[in-house]
Amino acid sequence: MSSHAQHPESQGGAGLAPGARAMRAERDGRLASWDVNTAPFTVAWELTRACAYVCLHCRADAQPYRDPNELTTEEIFAVVDDLARFGSSILVLTGGDPMARPDLEDIAARAHSLGLRVALSPSATARVTRKRLVSLREAGVRRVALSLDGVDAAVHDGFRGLPGSFARTKSITQTLAEEDLALQINTTVARHNVESLPEMARVVAGMEPVQWSLFFLVPTGRAQIATMLSAAEHERLFNWIYDLSHVAPFDIKVTEAPAYRRVVAARNGQGANAPVAGAGYRFADGLDRPAVGIGDGKGFMFISHTGDVTPSGFLPFTAGNVRERSAVEIYRDSPIFRALRDPAALKGGCGSCEFNSLCGGSRSRAYAVTGDYLAADPACVLA
């Protein structure tokens, strides 16, 4: 891979030409001032639920065939045009397996032409060919995220439900490097791999990704509460991730674990008003990290294959449907989204916590475990 994320303290601009420094300053200014009340930093779009995998944790309960009620190409184009009103949001084309849609390149090209920053999260199947990856790169895809959930085929293939997926994933990473497409590795952190994460970090480093994205399991869809880690285990891992972030050759991002920001602030000797963990990371593919805290409905939005808009793929509260209402209006005006962006609306330990603006807890996990999306996050030791 041609470039890696660096730590903020090593990212000076002294070696840049004046024009490049100005562009970097402008980009950093946009990240620092990103208003999550008016635009999501990231939009994840489940283009289809069709997928050959039967992953144990699947939040979507993906199916082998495409749903006839999926949004059509024309409907998707109309929504992409609407999403462009957000500005330069990251648009993650996901599924199911988005490679199951023959119009994927057209969708990516439309989004790219309108200024959205396009990423792709495919399943590691025979559909991910070199030819298809090149066509997607030419259409404007900047980064490809692949899932890796174990240190070897036995663990990974068992979790993903498809023999050979580990080997295919490693093969695809090599093709991405050869075709100069940035790689992100996604790992679901749960009972099956928690003890092997240090070894996984070494495996991931060998794949040369720009980012290792750790998804802390939310017990929804096929995922079960018994596979979720305890609050104490989350806390231990947060501290391990903090230490790793200072030596790893890749950026580390956590998802559905906002309490990590609290740990980073504490380890940095800062309080509840500390800068968000990871702010300032820059990538050659332009998918930089925001300088604000992102959470369910707060800087993040999910669109389903049939057009339902929810705060997250793990939080099944439909705030509207793009066939009936603008996605921009849903994000900005829906009572659900507004509540999720209001720290004063939080309940229990999250409501009284001094870090609720910096963290806010996982609203998806709170709902999955308690039935109340504003309740305390059961994965936090302070809740």
Stockholm file with secondary structure:
# STOCKHOLM 1.0

chainA/1-383         MSSHAQHPESQGGAGLAPGARAMRAERDGRLASWDVNTAPFTVAWELTRACAYVCLHCRADAQPYRDPNELTTEEIFAVVDDLARFGSSILVLTGGDPMARPDLEDIAARAHSLGLRVALSPSATARVTRKRLVSLREAGVRRVALSLDGVDAAVHDGFRGLPGSFARTKSITQTLAEEDLALQINTTVARHNVESLPEMARVVAGMEPVQWSLFFLVPTGRAQIATMLSAAEHERLFNWIYDLSHVAPFDIKVTEAPAYRRVVAARNGQGANAPVAGAGYRFADGLDRPAVGIGDGKGFMFISHTGDVTPSGFLPFTAGNVRERSAVEIYRDSPIFRALRDPAALKGGCGSCEFNSLCGGSRSRAYAVTGDYLAADPACVLA
#=GR chainA/1-383 SS CCCCCCCGGGCCCTTSCHHHHHHHHHHHHHHHTCCTTTCCSEEEEECCCBCSCCCTTCSSCCBSSCCTTSCCHHHHHHHHHHHGGGCSCEEEEESSCGGGCTTHHHHHHHHHHTTCEEEECCCSSTTCCHHHHHHHHHHTEEEEEEECCSSSHHHHHHHHTCTTHHHHHHHHHHHHHHTTCEEEEEEEESTTTGGGHHHHHHHHHHTCCSEEEEEECCCCTTCCGGGSCCHHHHHHHHHHHHHHHTTCSSEEEEESCTHHHHHHHHHTTCCTTCCCTTTTCCCTTSCCCCSSCCBTTBSEEEECTTCEEESBTTBCCCCEETTTSCHHHHHHHCHHHHHHTCGGGCCHHHHHCTTTTTCCCCHHHHHHHHSCTTSCCTTCTTC
#=GC SS_cons         CCCCCCCGGGCCCTTSCHHHHHHHHHHHHHHHTCCTTTCCSEEEEECCCBCSCCCTTCSSCCBSSCCTTSCCHHHHHHHHHHHGGGCSCEEEEESSCGGGCTTHHHHHHHHHHTTCEEEECCCSSTTCCHHHHHHHHHHTEEEEEEECCSSSHHHHHHHHTCTTHHHHHHHHHHHHHHTTCEEEEEEEESTTTGGGHHHHHHHHHHTCCSEEEEEECCCCTTCCGGGSCCHHHHHHHHHHHHHHHTTCSSEEEEESCTHHHHHHHHHTTCCTTCCCTTTTCCCTTSCCCCSSCCBTTBSEEEECTTCEEESBTTBCCCCEETTTSCHHHHHHHCHHHHHHTCGGGCCHHHHHCTTTTTCCCCHHHHHHHHSCTTSCCTTCTTC
//
